[in-house]
Amino acid sequence: MSAKEFEGFATHRVAVHSQCLGKELEIFCRKRGSGPGLLLLHGFPQNNHIWHKVAARLSEQYTVVASDLRGMFPPLTNHWFGAGLGRRPTAPNEHASDLTGSLGYGQSDKPAGSSPHDEYSKREMASDQVQLMKHFGMNSFFVVGHDRGGRVAHRMALDHPESVKKMMILDIAPTLWMYDHTNMVFAKGYWHWFFLIQPSPGPENMIRADPESFWALMSMRETHQNVVWSEADLNEYKTAYFNSDTIHSTCEDYRAASTIDLEHDRADRAAGRRLKIQGVMVLWGGKGMIEKVGNAVNIWKEYSEDQVLVTGRALDCGHYIPEEKPEELLQEILGLMR
């Protein structure tokens, strides 16, 4: 990780209470800045490093917290895959909050997961992040979520509307809408939605057998310039993902999306519960899946109360908006959150 990109960011491991587990977990984050709180949530198969092109400049106006979602990325010691991609274990007298460089990210705890996958429900993940922000004295804040982080942000805004001022969603439609409108285009493009939800340990064993090939398939999503990651970026993501527990945890995240998350979403729909926050903006890649499946602004309006202002547009890029179009994203965030 470039020291310059996250220069001045402090690293933290914050204990949060897991309702379904009845115990504490630790969430890892980077924090810098002053002013209103701004929570940045990454997606799959990445981590907080995805914000490396915008985080520092956002911290000039906001208190930026870029966290790792529960289960997404590896602990300080574990089982590693891939030549040259392992990280050293923490020394006995070394604390995670003191770590810098490649050891300073991707360290949120990973519960084992079990049917019906409550441990990885977006309700649990959202609660983690709300507790994280409260730990830093921010009871209400702005949130930007990409990919899986957008799904956590959506659940957060539903369950904790008092905590979320405005929300920006990057390159997703609501989980329930996506499953309800599954077609050949979606199934072929987002095949991993249906692969990762298969019973454990089937997908895990296949990925562990050849993580490089799986990563290559996942990163083939069409992008504006085709190549958006430097070798250093790739090493950050692969080092984090090529880990036995991380692979299992990410599968559990998708299993939760197809089970417990849908239960929660359907319960909301039956109760007429929709977004009630100040504003919602959705940005999506014009070369990606969301452009192909429907009008994203209209879809999000269906999930929001009539008084909520829902805006958005397509950008000339693929799925990885924070790295493909950082300047446009920065301006959109500053415009929405003012």
N, C-alpha and C positions, 0 to 999 in steps of 0.2 A: 504494500500500500504506500502510495506516495505520502511522505511526511507532510509535504506542503498542502495536499488536498484536505487533510484533517488537522492541520496545524492549529494548536490551541484548544482542541477538543479534549475534554477530560473523559476518561473511561470509567464506567461504573457497573457493578453487579448489584442489583437491587432485589431484595426479598419481597415476594408478593404471595398472597394466600390463594391457593387453588381450592375452590369450593368443592369440586367433585373428588379431589384427592384428600381433602381435609388436612393439608400440610402446606408448607412454604416451598416455593420454587424460586430460582434466581433468574432474572432477566438482565441481559447485557445491553448496554447502550453507550453511545457517545453523546456528549452534551457540550454546547458552547453558546455564548451570546447572552443578550439581555433583551427585555421587551416581552411582548406576548408569546405564549408558548406555542410551538409548532412541532407536532409529532410526525415523523417520517417513518412509514412502514413499508418494508420491502416485500417482494414476492418470491416465487419459486422459479429456478433453483438458486436464488441469490441470497444476499444478506444486506446489512446496512451499507456495504460498500457501493451499492448501486447509486447512492446519493453523492458520490465523490465529486461530481462536477458542479453541484449546486449548493451543497451543505454550507460551505464556508461563506458564500455570499449571502445566503439566507440568514446566517447567524449575525450579520451586521445589523439586522432589523428585528430579529426574533430570537427567543431562547429556543434553539433547535435541539431536539432530542431524536437521534436516529437509533432505533433499537433493533434488536434481533427478535423475531417472533419465537414464542415457545416452540422448542423442538426442532427448529429449522436448522440450527448449526451447532457444530460439535463442542463438547466440553474440553477442558484443558488436556485431558488424557483420554485416549480411546484407541480403537483399532482403525488403522489407516490403510488406504488402498492407493496404488499409483506410485511409480518411481519418482522420488524427489519431491513428493507432495506432502509428506508427513511433517508434523510440527513437534517440537520437543515438548515433553511434559513440563509442568510447572515445578520449579525447585521447591523444596520443603518450606523455605522461608519467604516464598514469593507469592504475592497476592494478585488476583486478576485485575484489580483496580490500578495496579502499578504497571501493567504490561503495555507495551507499545508495539508498533509495527504489525506483522502478520499475526502475532499472538493476541492483539488487542481487540479482536472482533469475533463474532460467531460463537458466543459462549453461553447462550441462554440454555437453561435446563431442558431436558427431554424426558418427560414421563414415558413409561413403557407403552401405554395404549392398550385398550381392551374394548371388546364389543360392549355397547354401541359406540365406542370411540369418543366418549364424552371428554376425555382428556385433551382432545384436539378440536373440540367444537369451537366455532368462532366466538361463541359466548364466553368460553373460558379464556381464549386468547385476548378478546377485547377487555375483559376484566383485568388481565395482566397489565395491559398497557395503561388503563385508567389508573390503576394503583401506582404504576411507575411514575406517571405525571404528578399524581398527588404527593408522592414521595418528595418531589422537587418543589412542592408548594404551588402547583398549577392545577387548580380545581376545574378550570375550563380552558380550552385551547383549540387551536386549529389542527386539522389532521390531513395529511396527504398519503394515500395508499396506492401502491402499484400491485397489480396482479393479486396474489393471496392477501397481501396487505390491504388491498382495497376491500376485500370481503370481510376482513377483520374490522376495518373502519366502518363499513355498512352496519355490521352488527353492533358496534360500539355506539353509533349514532341512534340506533333503535333502543338499545338497552340503557344508555346513559346520555340522553339528549341534553341534560343539564351540563355535561362535560364537554360536548362538542359544539363549538361555535359555528364553524363552516367546515365543509369536507370537500376535498378534491379526490376524485377517483380516476385512476389511470388504467385504461385499456381493459375494462371488464364491463359486463352486464351482470345484474344480480344472479346469484347461484340458482335460485328456483326458476327464474326466467330461462336460463340457459338449459337446464334439464327439461323444462316443459316444452322447449322449442328445439330440441335436438333433431338434427337432420344429417344427411350425408356430408354436407360441407363442414359442419361443426365436428362431426365424429372423425372425419379424416384429418382435419387440421389440429384438433385437440384430442388426439388419440390417447394421450397420456391420462386424460380424465377417466378413461375407462380401463386402462391398464393398471394404474396405481391403486385402484379401489378393489382389485381382486384379492382374495383371501391371503393373509400372511402365512408363510413367508415366500409365496410364489414370486411376486414382483421383486421383493428384496433380493432374493437369491439370483434372479436374472440380472439385476443391475450390478450386484456385487461381483458377478462373474466377469463383467466387462464394463466398468463404469465409464471409461473413455468413450465407448460407442454410444452409450445412453446419453452422455453429455452432448455429444455431437448431434444426435437426433433432436435433443431439446433445444439446442442453440441454433437450429436451422431456420427458425421462424424468420420470415422475410424482414429485412431491415432496409433502411434508407440507403446506407452505404455498404451494405453486406457485412462489413467488418466494423464492429463498434468497440471491441475490446482489445486492449493491448495485451501483451504477454503477461505483464504484471497483474492486470485485471483478471485474466483467466486463472492465474495462479491463486489469486485470492479466492475465487469462487470454487475452483476445483479442490483446493486444500480444504475448504470448508465442507464441500459436499461429499468428497470421497472418504466417507467415514461410515462405519457400519450402523451406528445408532442414528446418525442423521438420515441415512437412506430409509431406515424403518420409520422414523418420525415423519418424514415428508409423505410417505405412503399413508400413514395414519391421518395426516391432514386431509388428504383427498378422500380417504374412507369416511372421515367425519362429514365432509361436504356432501357426500351422497347418502348419508343416513341421518345422524342427529341434527346436522345443520338444516336439512330439508324439513325435519319435524318442526324445528323452531320457526322456519320461514312459513310453513303452512299454517302454523298456529297464529302467526302474525296476520297472515292474509285472512284467516277465518274471523279474527277479532277486529279486522279493519285497521290494524296498526301499521302506520306508514311513517316516513321520516318527517320530523317536525323541527329541524334545526334551521338556522338562518339562511343558509344557502348551500347548494350542491353544484359542483362543476365536474363534468366528465370530459376527459380528453382521451382520444384513442388514435391508434396508428392507422392512417389511411390505407396502408399496405397489409394490415393485419386482419385477424378474425372478426373483431367487433364490427368493422366496416362491412363485412359480408353478411352478418346475421340479422341486422336490423338498425333502426334509427336509435342510437344510444341515448340521445337526449330525451326522446319520447318514452323510451323504456324506463329511464330513471324517474321521469315524471309520474309514471304509473305507481312507483314505489314511494312517492313523496306526497305530503299533504298539498292541497291546492295553493296555499299561501307561501309555500317554499319556492324560492326562485331557483330553477334548475337550468343551467346553461352548459354549453360545451361545444366542441368542434373536433374535427379530425386534423391531425398533423401529418405532414409528409414524411412518414417513417413507418417502422414496424412496431413490434411489441415493447421494445426496451426504451421507452420515451425518456427517462432521466439521463440516459447515456447517448441516445441518438439525437435528441433535440433539447439539450440542456438550457440554451438561451431562451427558447420559446417557453419552455416549462417555467423557468425562473420568472419571466415576465407575467405569465398567467397566475402563478402563485401569488406574486406581489400584488397583482390587480385584484384577485379574489379576496385575499386576507386583509386588505387595508380597511 
